[in-house]
């Protein structure tokens, strides 16, 4: 469409732009092509989503054990009921999380303009945007939101803000000229307008060339539909743990069942022991604990200006090694700002140094020669007009002159509007009985119309600012006796007196440079991806420390010539990507992922949405971000602060440490429980005369796993992040969860818990089986409560850090209280088949459990000595 003339386009789409389509023709096209709306994703029913929660290996094993237990002995249903209750609660939690997850396409639908001005049957009318068809003739004016992609056929000073779609920070000047090139970047299709972009200046007539999913926004919607939500590293690791425990559980249950049968027990009693072992082996509370720890961490992060939409994404942040960031609105303020000035008398200076009257007068001339306004509402300045012009008005305001104040002296009269061909604008003012014309425009064309200018010096200043990626404007004036009757450029924009230049840019956010440096120290590399021009992108990237020696910048057109394999092999060379399209961003993200990196993508525009969803974690800006970007992202930054991403990475690393502590604590406890059941069965087979029974019943183990274990685990999840966490390098994507001796630590600590519990049971068994079970129950719970303090830190349990987690102390107190109640309240002790102990045996059980601290402290001391050596 961009290569066709107006006549060729009218013929191809069968429309007369002076009349528009007829009503009947519109109905025919709607029947054929559908409506101008986006596809909605197919959603699974609530029942299907609920049932999918039961596909986990551990859950299936537990449910089978519960079902068989009831079938074998229907009267003893309490244990099975508890198992089913826990599984159902976990499933409900999962469904609730999923129901909040995907709203990207709903946001895209909302982004579409609700109405459109069109020519139909020769008349201008307003119709719902969804009813547009290909061939409809659009009437566009300043302030309109473009309702569908369209080719411009008539254009008058049209400027369109495409920042949300292309990343271009400035409004794009549009025209109705034919583009001869066949390969043109989206941002360079100057004779097209695109759905959801806003007209900031001028007017135009355009023919709709596509609707719905065929629009550029629709293509992005298609990418969102196609993008699959990848499992996070934490989800993968927990799945590995589940499969490992499931296989181990089945194997040991079969062995124990056989041993129990060999020892002379009935098949029913042997099965009960096997069920108890299954309950002991499976950490029922692990998934729930991790979910709640992540949820608590999410609440904590909200206070730090980060909203996490998908819980496992919190942990993913801690693994991040690449941050791919959009420039406009993310690394920069998305607000054009005057940063340098030039006057013939004072030369080139920063805006902060500009204090002389001559320069301030220059800034005021720029403000007067503009249509922009700054209006204060509720203590905030609302910008109205072209971003370049609002920057000029803001510059005068910073020097003490509002446009309203200037209007008291300067009375605006005639004007010659801006034209993209001559690149100038002139406004006439009445001032003290004189007529003053003020002309602003591009330095080259404006200086050529001046009679007093030292063009060489002025252009040197212009080149210096342009090399810093500044947008430069010139201003000049002329005094008249009266306003000419005929306003032509040749007459009024000549014989001008040059006043000066301003250089402006969308400046970097002040906190970003330090954040990039902190990220680099933590082994996290920042990559800039933008739809802006490469000169501007390189200048900003160098200023922020993103583009350093030996690294390159590349444009989207060059990316198109590279295969994905080539991009992946050279991805490490590039730190800046300019003039890119949405599909380029996705390619870049996937290329880094192919190299084994965990990638975070930040952005705020519609054009960022596919990459936000494809990345391991997408971070959208909450203030300037579009609803589409927020819907596709896993995390939203409520302060639009790039530095918040880095603090979130720090928080993510701390959360992963805490989850590892939870896994260490819960699995070592479960291994201990398995050894208690397995060890007792082995002793009863090898030493039949010992009279060893089953030390713990399924209800005991369920109670320990779901209540006693869970409370300290939640508390461990609230451990403060260690001070040196950002001095580490990111974890590798393929690093095993149990690397660095972590698995061995869990195993020997589990053996410790199991052996101590068996010893306690043996002491109590000398009195009675109920006494033995009670002592074993107290010791198992005690071991785990003491062990939670062992796990909270690599340092000694007696260090000052022991008091930095009030939640853990609270969990320990609640655990002790619950055990006292269960054993000493008759109703509860009958359910749990426990008996109150005399003081001597109670102290023995507690003393045995306290040995966990002794053994772990010896282990920590040995590790510290080895580390020093």
C-alpha positions in Angstrom: 0.0 0.0 0.0 2.9 2.4 0.7 4.1 2.1 -2.9 0.8 3.0 -4.6 -0.5 6.3 -5.7 -3.9 7.6 -4.5 -5.5 6.6 -7.7 -4.0 3.1 -7.6 -5.1 2.7 -4.0 -8.7 3.8 -4.8 -8.9 1.3 -7.6 -7.4 -1.5 -5.6 -9.8 -1.0 -2.7 -12.8 0.0 -4.9 -13.5 3.4 -3.2 -13.8 7.0 -4.1 -12.1 9.1 -1.4 -14.4 12.1 -2.0 -17.5 10.0 -1.3 -16.4 7.0 0.8 -18.1 3.6 0.9 -21.8 3.1 0.7 -23.8 1.5 3.5 -24.6 -1.6 1.6 -20.9 -2.1 0.5 -19.9 -1.7 4.2 -22.3 -4.5 5.2 -20.9 -6.8 2.4 -17.3 -6.2 3.5 -18.2 -6.8 7.2 -19.8 -10.1 6.2 -16.7 -11.1 4.3 -13.9 -9.8 6.6 -15.5 -9.5 10.0 -15.2 -6.6 12.4 -12.3 -4.3 13.3 -11.6 -6.1 16.6 -9.0 -8.4 18.1 -9.4 -12.2 18.6 -10.0 -13.3 22.1 -7.9 -16.1 23.5 -9.7 -19.4 24.1 -10.0 -19.9 27.8 -10.4 -23.3 29.5 -13.4 -23.7 31.7 -13.1 -23.2 35.5 -13.6 -27.0 35.9 -10.9 -27.9 33.5 -8.5 -25.5 35.1 -9.3 -26.9 38.5 -8.8 -30.5 37.3 -5.4 -29.6 35.8 -4.1 -28.7 39.3 -4.2 -32.5 40.1 -1.6 -33.5 37.5 1.4 -33.2 39.9 3.1 -36.5 40.6 3.1 -36.1 44.4 -0.6 -35.1 44.4 -1.5 -38.2 42.4 0.4 -40.5 44.8 -1.3 -38.9 47.8 -4.8 -39.2 46.3 -4.2 -42.9 45.4 -3.0 -43.6 49.0 -6.1 -41.8 50.4 -8.5 -43.7 48.1 -7.0 -47.1 48.8 -6.9 -46.5 52.5 -10.7 -45.7 52.6 -11.5 -48.7 50.4 -9.5 -51.1 52.7 -10.8 -49.7 56.0 -13.9 -47.5 55.5 -14.2 -46.8 59.2 -10.8 -45.1 59.5 -11.4 -42.1 57.1 -9.9 -39.2 59.0 -6.4 -39.5 57.5 -7.8 -39.7 54.0 -10.1 -36.8 54.6 -7.2 -34.6 55.7 -5.2 -35.6 52.6 -8.0 -34.8 50.2 -8.7 -31.5 52.1 -5.1 -30.4 51.7 -5.0 -31.3 48.0 -8.2 -29.5 47.2 -7.1 -26.3 49.0 -3.9 -26.3 47.0 -5.9 -26.7 43.8 -8.1 -23.8 44.6 -5.1 -21.6 45.3 -3.7 -22.6 41.9 -6.9 -21.7 40.0 -7.2 -18.3 41.8 -3.6 -17.5 40.6 -4.3 -18.5 37.0 -7.6 -16.5 36.8 -5.6 -13.3 37.4 -2.8 -14.0 35.0 -3.8 -13.2 31.3 -5.4 -9.9 30.5 -3.1 -8.7 27.7 -5.6 -9.0 24.9 -8.4 -7.5 26.9 -6.2 -4.4 27.3 -5.4 -4.4 23.6 -9.2 -4.3 22.9 -9.6 -1.4 25.3 -6.8 0.4 23.5 -8.7 0.5 20.3 -10.5 3.9 19.6 -14.2 3.5 20.5 -15.3 5.7 17.5 -14.1 6.8 14.1 -14.8 9.7 11.8 -15.5 8.5 8.3 -17.0 9.4 4.9 -20.0 7.2 4.1 -22.3 7.9 1.2 -20.6 11.3 0.7 -21.3 12.4 4.3 -19.0 12.8 7.2 -20.2 10.7 10.1 -19.1 9.1 13.4 -19.3 5.2 13.6 -18.0 2.7 16.2 -14.4 1.8 15.4 -15.3 -2.0 15.3 -17.5 -1.4 12.3 -14.7 -0.1 10.1 -13.9 -2.1 7.0 -11.0 -2.0 4.5 -11.6 0.9 2.1 -13.3 3.1 4.6 -12.2 6.8 4.3 -11.0 8.2 7.7 -11.0 11.8 8.6 -8.2 12.4 11.1 -7.6 15.6 13.2 -5.4 16.6 16.2 -6.5 14.7 19.3 -7.9 11.7 17.5 -6.9 8.2 18.2 -6.3 6.3 15.0 -9.0 3.6 14.8 -7.3 1.3 12.3 -4.2 1.1 10.1 -4.6 3.4 7.1 -2.8 4.9 4.1 -2.7 8.7 4.0 -4.1 10.2 0.8 -4.3 13.9 1.8 -2.2 15.4 4.5 -1.9 18.9 6.2 1.0 19.2 8.7 0.1 15.8 10.3 2.1 14.6 13.3 1.3 11.3 15.0 2.6 10.0 18.3 3.8 6.4 17.6 5.9 6.0 20.8 3.7 3.2 22.1 4.0 1.2 18.9 7.5 2.0 17.6 9.4 3.5 20.6 10.0 6.7 18.6 10.1 9.4 21.3 9.0 12.3 19.1 5.8 12.6 17.1 6.3 11.5 13.5 5.7 13.9 10.6 3.4 12.2 8.1 2.9 12.9 4.4 0.9 11.5 1.5 3.8 10.7 -0.8 4.5 7.4 -2.4 7.4 5.4 -0.8 9.5 3.7 -3.5 11.4 1.4 -1.2 10.1 -2.2 -0.7 11.7 -2.9 2.7 10.7 -0.1 5.1 10.8 -0.2 8.9 7.5 0.4 10.6 8.7 3.8 12.0 9.7 4.9 8.5 6.3 4.3 6.9 5.5 8.0 6.8 2.5 7.7 4.6 0.7 5.3 7.0 -1.1 5.8 10.3 -1.5 2.9 12.7 -4.2 1.9 15.1 -4.0 3.1 18.7 -1.6 5.9 17.9 -2.6 9.5 18.6 -2.7 12.5 16.2 -0.9 15.4 17.9 -1.0 18.0 15.1 -2.6 18.7 11.8 -5.2 16.8 9.8 -5.5 14.1 7.1 -7.7 11.9 5.0 -6.7 8.2 5.0 -8.0 5.0 3.5 -8.3 2.0 5.9 -5.9 -0.7 4.6 -6.4 -3.4 7.2 -8.6 -4.2 10.2 -8.6 -6.3 13.4 -5.8 -8.9 13.6 -4.3 -7.6 10.3 -3.4 -4.3 11.9 0.0 -3.8 13.5 -1.6 -3.9 16.9 -3.4 -7.0 15.8 -0.1 -8.7 14.8 1.2 -8.0 18.3 -2.0 -9.6 19.6 -1.2 -12.6 17.5 2.3 -12.8 19.0 0.8 -12.7 22.5 -1.6 -15.5 21.5 1.3 -17.6 20.1 3.7 -16.9 23.0 3.7 -19.8 25.5 4.2 -19.1 29.1 7.5 -20.9 29.9 8.0 -22.5 33.3 10.3 -20.5 35.6 13.5 -22.0 37.0 11.8 -22.5 40.4 8.9 -24.4 38.9 11.3 -26.6 37.0 13.3 -27.3 40.1 10.3 -28.1 42.3 9.0 -30.4 39.5 12.3 -32.2 39.6 12.1 -32.6 43.4 8.5 -33.9 43.1 9.4 -36.6 40.5 12.4 -37.6 42.6 10.4 -37.9 45.8 7.6 -39.7 43.9 9.9 -42.4 42.6 11.6 -42.8 45.9 8.2 -43.0 47.7 6.8 -45.7 45.5 10.0 -47.8 45.8 10.3 -47.6 49.6 6.5 -48.2 50.1 6.8 -51.5 48.2 9.9 -52.5 50.2 8.3 -51.6 53.6 5.1 -53.4 52.6 7.1 -56.5 51.9 9.1 -56.3 55.1 6.0 -55.8 57.2 4.4 -58.9 55.6 7.6 -60.9 56.3 7.5 -59.8 60.0 4.1 -61.4 60.4 1.8 -58.5 60.1 -1.5 -58.8 58.2 -1.8 -57.3 54.7 -4.1 -54.6 56.2 -1.5 -53.6 58.9 1.3 -53.7 56.3 -0.7 -51.4 54.0 -1.3 -49.0 56.8 2.4 -48.8 57.5 3.0 -48.2 53.8 0.4 -45.4 53.7 2.1 -43.8 56.8 5.4 -44.0 54.9 3.9 -42.3 51.8 2.5 -39.5 54.0 6.0 -39.2 55.6 7.9 -39.2 52.3 5.7 -36.6 50.5 6.1 -33.0 51.7 2.5 -32.1 51.3 3.1 -28.6 52.5 6.0 -27.8 50.2 4.0 -26.4 47.3 1.7 -24.5 49.7 4.6 -23.1 51.7 6.5 -22.0 48.5 3.3 -20.3 47.2 2.6 -18.5 50.4 6.3 -17.4 50.8 6.2 -16.0 47.3 2.8 -14.3 48.0 4.3 -12.7 51.2 7.3 -11.6 49.2 5.0 -10.1 46.6 3.4 -8.0 49.3 6.8 -6.9 50.5 7.8 -5.9 46.9 4.6 -3.8 46.5 6.1 -1.5 49.2 9.2 -1.3 47.0 7.2 -0.2 44.0 7.0 -3.5 42.2 3.8 -5.4 41.6 4.3 -9.1 40.7 1.4 -10.6 38.6 2.7 -14.2 38.6 4.2 -15.5 41.8 7.1 -17.6 40.5 8.4 -14.6 38.6 9.7 -13.2 41.9 12.3 -16.0 42.0 13.1 -15.6 38.3 14.3 -12.1 39.0 17.0 -13.5 41.2 18.4 -15.6 38.3 18.3 -12.8 35.8 21.6 -12.3 33.9 20.3 -10.0 31.0 18.0 -7.0 31.3 16.7 -6.0 27.8 15.3 -2.5 28.3 13.3 -0.2 26.1 14.7 3.3 25.9 11.8 5.6 25.7 10.0 6.0 29.0 12.1 3.3 30.6 15.7 4.4 30.5 14.6 7.9 29.6 11.8 10.2 30.9 9.7 10.1 27.7 9.6 13.9 28.0 11.5 16.2 25.7 13.6 18.6 27.7 15.8 21.6 26.7 19.4 20.8 27.9 21.6 23.2 25.9 21.3 26.8 24.6 23.4 28.8 22.1 23.4 32.6 21.6 25.8 34.6 19.5 27.0 36.5 22.6 27.4 33.7 25.1 28.0 30.7 22.9 27.1 27.1 23.7 26.1 26.4 27.4 24.0 23.9 29.4 20.5 25.0 30.2 21.4 25.2 33.9 24.1 27.8 33.1 21.7 29.9 31.0 20.8 32.9 33.2 21.5 36.0 31.1 18.6 38.1 29.8 19.5 37.6 26.1 19.2 33.8 26.4 16.0 34.0 28.5 14.5 36.3 25.8 15.4 33.6 23.3 13.6 31.0 25.3 10.5 33.2 25.5 10.6 33.7 21.8 10.5 29.9 21.3 7.5 29.7 23.7 5.6 32.5 21.9 6.2 30.7 18.6 4.4 27.6 19.7 0.8 26.2 20.1 1.6 24.2 23.2 0.4 24.9 26.7 1.1 23.9 30.3 -1.9 23.9 32.6 -1.8 23.3 36.3 -4.4 20.9 37.7 -4.4 19.6 41.2 -0.8 20.7 41.7 0.4 18.9 38.5 1.4 20.4 35.2 -0.6 19.0 32.3 1.1 19.2 28.9 -1.1 20.0 25.9 0.4 20.0 22.4 3.4 18.7 20.6 6.1 17.3 22.9 8.8 19.5 21.3 6.8 22.6 21.8 5.8 21.7 25.4 9.5 21.3 26.1 10.1 24.9 24.9 7.2 26.2 27.0 8.6 24.3 30.1 12.0 25.8 29.5 10.6 29.3 29.8 8.6 28.4 32.8 11.8 27.1 34.6 13.3 30.5 34.0 10.3 32.3 35.5 8.1 33.0 32.5 4.8 31.3 31.9 3.0 31.6 28.6 0.1 33.4 30.3 2.6 35.9 31.8 4.1 36.5 28.4 0.6 37.0 26.9 0.2 40.1 29.1 2.9 41.8 27.0 2.7 40.0 23.7 -0.6 40.0 21.8 -0.8 37.2 19.3 -2.2 38.0 15.9 -1.5 36.3 12.5 0.5 33.2 11.9 2.0 31.0 9.2 1.6 27.5 10.4 4.4 24.9 10.4 4.9 23.1 7.2 7.0 19.9 6.9 8.4 21.0 3.6 9.8 24.4 4.7 10.3 23.2 8.3 9.4 26.5 9.9 6.6 28.3 11.7 6.0 32.0 12.1 3.8 33.9 14.5 3.0 37.7 14.6 2.7 39.6 17.9 1.8 43.2 18.7 4.3 44.7 21.1 4.4 48.3 22.3 2.9 49.7 19.1 5.2 47.5 16.9 4.7 44.3 15.0 7.1 41.4 15.8 7.3 38.2 13.8 8.9 35.2 15.5 10.1 32.3 13.3 11.3 28.9 14.6 12.5 26.0 12.6 15.4 23.8 11.6 18.8 25.5 12.1 19.9 25.1 8.4 16.7 26.6 6.9 16.3 29.3 9.5 19.9 30.5 9.4 19.7 30.7 5.6 16.9 33.3 6.0 18.9 35.5 8.5 20.9 38.6 7.6 23.0 39.1 10.7 24.1 35.5 11.6 27.6 34.1 11.8 26.4 30.9 10.2 29.7 29.1 10.6 29.7 29.5 14.4 26.0 28.7 14.7 26.3 25.6 12.6 29.4 24.5 14.6 27.2 24.7 17.7 24.4 22.9 15.9 26.8 20.1 14.9 28.1 19.7 18.4 24.6 19.4 19.8 23.5 17.0 17.0 26.5 14.8 17.7 25.2 14.4 21.3 21.9 13.3 19.7 20.1 16.5 20.6 17.3 17.8 18.5 18.2 21.4 17.6 15.9 24.3 16.8 16.6 27.9 15.8 14.7 31.0 16.4 14.8 34.4 14.7 12.7 37.6 14.7 11.8 40.5 12.4 10.2 43.9 13.2 7.3 45.1 10.9 5.4 48.4 10.6 2.3 46.3 9.9 1.3 42.7 9.2 1.5 42.0 5.4 -1.8 41.4 3.7 -0.6 38.2 2.1 1.3 35.8 4.4 3.8 33.8 2.3 7.1 32.2 3.4 9.0 34.1 0.7 7.9 37.4 2.1 7.8 37.0 5.9 10.4 34.4 6.5 13.3 36.4 5.0 15.6 39.2 6.3 15.4 37.7 9.8 17.5 38.5 12.9 19.0 35.4 14.3 18.5 35.0 18.1 19.9 31.6 19.0 19.5 27.8 19.2 18.3 25.3 21.7 19.2 21.6 21.9 16.7 19.2 23.5 16.5 15.5 24.1 14.4 12.9 26.0 16.9 12.7 28.9 17.9 9.7 30.8 16.3 9.1 34.2 18.8 10.3 36.8 18.8 7.0 38.8 19.5 4.8 35.8 23.2 5.2 35.5 23.9 4.0 39.0 21.4 1.1 38.6 23.2 0.0 35.4 26.5 0.0 37.3 25.1 -2.0 40.3 23.6 -4.5 37.8 27.0 -4.9 36.1 28.7 -5.6 39.4 26.1 -8.3 40.1 26.8 -9.9 36.7 23.7 -8.6 35.1 24.1 -7.0 31.7 21.8 -4.2 30.4 20.8 -4.1 26.8 19.0 -1.2 25.1 16.3 -2.0 22.6 14.5 1.0 21.0 12.6 2.1 18.0 14.4 5.4 18.1 17.2 6.5 15.7 20.6 4.8 16.2 22.4 8.2 16.8 20.1 9.0 19.7 20.2 5.5 21.1 24.1 5.3 21.0 24.4 8.7 22.8 22.0 7.7 25.6 23.6 4.2 25.9 27.1 5.6 26.2 26.0 8.2 28.8 24.4 5.4 30.9 27.3 3.0 30.7 25.3 0.5 28.6 27.5 0.8 25.5 31.1 0.3 26.5 34.4 -0.2 24.6 34.3 -3.2 22.3 30.5 -3.4 22.1 28.3 -2.5 19.1 25.0 -0.9 18.1 22.8 -2.4 15.3 19.7 -1.4 13.5 16.5 -3.4 12.8 17.1 -3.4 9.0 20.5 -5.2 9.6 18.7 -7.7 11.9 16.3 -8.5 9.1 19.3 -9.7 7.1 20.5 -12.0 9.9 19.1 -15.5 10.5 18.2 -16.4 14.0 21.2 -18.7 14.2 23.5 -15.8 13.1 22.0 -13.5 15.7 22.4 -16.1 18.4 26.1 -16.6 17.6 26.8 -12.9 17.6 24.4 -11.7 20.3 27.1 -11.0 22.8 28.6 -8.3 20.6 25.6 -6.0 20.7 24.4 -3.8 23.5 22.2 -1.4 21.6 19.4 -2.2 19.1 17.9 0.8 17.3 15.0 1.3 14.9 13.6 -2.1 15.8 10.1 -3.6 15.3 8.2 -5.7 17.9 9.3 -9.0 16.2 12.9 -7.9 16.5 12.6 -7.5 20.2 11.2 -11.1 20.5 14.1 -12.4 18.4 16.7 -10.6 20.6 15.1 -12.0 23.8 15.1 -15.5 22.4 18.7 -15.2 21.1 19.9 -14.4 24.7 17.7 -17.3 26.0 19.3 -19.6 23.5 22.7 -18.8 25.0 21.5 -20.0 28.4 20.7 -16.6 29.9 17.6 -15.8 32.0 16.2 -12.6 30.4 14.2 -9.8 31.9 12.6 -7.4 29.4 11.4 -3.9 30.4 9.1 -1.7 28.4 6.0 0.5 28.4 4.6 0.4 24.9 2.3 -1.8 22.8 5.4 -2.6 20.8 7.0 -4.1 23.9 4.2 -6.5 24.7 5.3 -9.6 22.7 8.9 -9.4 24.1 7.6 -8.8 27.6 5.7 -12.0 27.3 8.5 -14.0 25.6 11.1 -13.0 28.2 11.6 -15.1 31.3 10.2 -12.1 33.2 8.6 -9.0 31.7 8.7 -5.7 33.6 6.2 -3.1 32.5 6.1 0.6 33.6 3.1 1.3 35.7 2.8 5.1 35.1 3.7 5.6 31.5 3.0 2.0 30.5 0.1 1.0 28.2 -2.5 -1.5 29.5 -1.2 -3.9 26.9 2.4 -3.8 28.2 1.1 -4.3 31.8 -1.1 -7.2 30.8 1.7 -9.0 29.0 4.2 -8.4 31.9 5.0 -10.6 34.9 5.9 -7.5 36.9 4.8 -3.9 36.9 7.0 -1.1 38.3 4.7 1.4 39.9 7.3 4.2 39.9 8.6 3.6 36.4 12.0 3.5 37.9 14.7 1.4 36.2 16.5 1.2 39.5 13.5 -0.7 40.9 14.3 -3.5 38.6 17.7 -3.9 40.2 16.3 -3.8 43.7 13.8 -6.4 42.6 16.6 -8.6 41.3 18.2 -8.3 44.8 14.9 -9.2 46.4 14.5 -12.1 44.0 17.9 -13.5 45.0 17.0 -13.2 48.6 13.7 -15.0 48.0 15.4 -17.8 46.2 17.8 -18.2 49.2 14.8 -18.4 51.5 13.1 -21.0 49.3 16.2 -23.1 49.4 16.1 -22.8 53.2 12.5 -24.0 53.1 13.4 -26.9 50.8 16.3 -27.9 53.1 14.2 -27.7 56.2 11.1 -29.5 54.8 13.0 -32.3 52.9 15.4 -33.0 55.8 12.3 -33.3 58.0 10.6 -35.6 55.5 13.7 -37.8 55.2 13.8 -38.0 58.9 10.1 -39.1 59.0 10.8 -41.7 56.3 13.7 -43.1 58.3 11.6 -43.4 61.4 9.0 -45.6 59.6 11.5 -47.4 57.5 13.9 -47.9 60.4 11.2 -49.3 62.7 10.1 -51.7 60.0 13.7 -52.8 59.4 14.3 -53.4 63.1 11.1 -55.4 63.4 12.1 -57.6 60.6 15.8 -58.0 61.6 15.0 -58.3 65.4 11.5 -59.7 65.8 12.0 -60.0 69.5 12.4 -56.2 69.8 8.7 -55.7 69.6 9.2 -52.5 67.6 5.9 -51.2 66.3 5.1 -48.3 64.1 6.5 -45.2 65.9 4.2 -42.7 64.2 0.7 -42.9 62.6 -0.3 -41.2 59.4 -2.3 -38.6 61.3 0.9 -37.7 63.3 2.9 -37.3 60.1 0.2 -35.2 58.4 0.0 -32.9 61.4 3.8 -32.5 61.4 4.0 -31.9 57.6 1.1 -29.5 57.4 1.2 -27.6 60.7 4.4 -28.0 62.7 6.6 -27.9 59.6 4.7 -25.3 57.7 4.7 -22.5 60.3 8.6 -22.3 60.6 8.8 -22.7 56.8 6.7 -19.6 56.3 8.9 -17.8 58.8 12.1 -18.9 57.0 10.6 -17.4 53.9 10.5 -14.0 55.6 14.2 -14.0 56.4 15.9 -10.7 55.6 18.0 -10.7 52.4 21.7 -11.1 53.0 23.8 -7.9 52.6 26.2 -9.3 50.1 23.7 -11.0 47.8 24.4 -8.6 44.9 28.1 -9.4 45.0 27.4 -12.9 43.6 27.1 -13.7 40.0 23.7 -14.9 38.7 22.9 -18.6 39.0 23.3 -20.4 35.7 20.1 -21.4 34.0 21.0 -25.1 34.0 22.4 -25.1 37.5 21.1 -28.0 39.6 18.9 -27.0 42.5 21.0 -29.4 44.7 24.4 -28.2 43.5 27.3 -27.3 45.8 26.7 -30.1 48.3 23.1 -29.0 49.0 21.6 -32.5 48.6 24.2 -34.1 50.9 23.4 -31.5 53.6 19.7 -32.3 53.3 20.3 -36.1 53.5 22.6 -36.1 56.6 20.4 -33.7 58.5 17.4 -35.9 57.6 19.3 -39.0 58.9 20.0 -37.0 62.1 16.3 -36.3 62.7 15.3 -39.9 62.0 17.9 -41.5 64.3 17.1 -39.1 67.2 13.4 -39.8 66.8 13.9 -43.5 66.8 16.1 -43.3 69.9 13.3 -41.3 71.7 10.7 -43.9 70.6 12.9 -46.7 71.9 13.1 -45.1 75.3 9.3 -44.6 75.5 8.6 -48.1 74.2 10.0 -49.5 77.4 7.0 -48.0 79.2 4.3 -48.6 76.6 3.7 -48.3 72.8 1.6 -45.1 73.4 4.4 -43.7 75.5 6.9 -44.5 72.7 4.7 -42.8 70.1 4.2 -39.7 72.2 8.0 -39.4 72.9 8.7 -39.9 69.2 6.1 -37.3 68.3 7.6 -34.8 70.7 11.1 -35.4 69.6 10.2 -35.2 65.9 8.5 -31.9 66.3 11.2 -30.7 68.6 14.0 -31.6 66.2 12.2 -29.7 63.4 11.6 -26.6 65.5 15.2 -26.5 66.7 16.4 -27.3 63.1 14.5 -24.3 61.7 17.0 -22.1 63.6 19.9 -24.1 62.3 18.7 -23.5 58.7 18.0 -19.8 59.0 21.6 -18.8 58.5 25.0 -20.2 57.5 26.3 -18.5 60.6 26.2 -19.9 64.1 22.7 -20.2 65.7 24.2 -18.2 68.6 25.1 -15.2 66.4 23.2 -11.9 66.6 21.2 -12.9 63.5 19.2 -15.3 65.6 17.0 -12.4 66.7 16.4 -10.8 63.3 13.4 -12.9 62.4 10.4 -12.4 64.8 8.2 -14.6 62.7 10.4 -17.6 63.3 10.3 -17.1 67.1 6.5 -16.8 66.8 6.3 -20.0 64.7 8.3 -21.9 67.3 6.1 -20.6 70.2 2.9 -21.6 68.3 4.5 -25.1 67.6 5.3 -25.7 71.2 1.8 -24.6 72.3 0.1 -26.8 69.8 2.1 -29.9 70.9 1.2 -29.2 74.6 -2.5 -29.0 73.7 -2.5 -32.1 71.5 -0.9 -34.2 74.2 -2.6 -32.9 77.3 -6.2 -32.1 76.1 -8.1 -35.4 76.3 -10.3 -34.9 73.2 -7.2 -34.1 71.0 -5.0 -36.8 72.6 -7.7 -39.4 71.8 -7.8 -38.4 68.1 -4.0 -38.5 67.9 -3.7 -41.7 70.1 -1.2 -39.9 72.4 -0.8 -39.9 76.2 0.6 -37.2 78.6 4.2 -37.9 79.7 5.8 -37.7 83.2 8.3 -34.9 83.5 11.4 -37.1 83.2 10.4 -38.7 79.9 9.2 -35.3 78.6 12.6 -33.7 79.4 14.3 -36.7 77.7 12.3 -36.2 74.5 13.1 -32.5 74.5 16.7 -33.0 75.3 17.2 -35.5 72.5 15.6 -33.1 70.0 17.9 -30.3 71.1 20.9 -32.4 70.0 20.1 -31.2 66.4 21.6 -27.8 67.3 24.7 -29.5 68.7 25.3 -31.6 65.6 24.7 -28.8 63.1 26.9 -26.3 65.1 29.8 -28.8 64.9 29.2 -29.1 61.1 29.1 -25.3 60.7 32.3 -25.0 62.7 34.1 -27.6 60.5 32.9 -25.7 57.3 34.2 -22.4 58.7 37.6 -23.9 59.5 37.7 -25.4 56.0 36.8 -22.1 54.4 39.6 -20.3 56.3 42.1 -22.9 55.1 
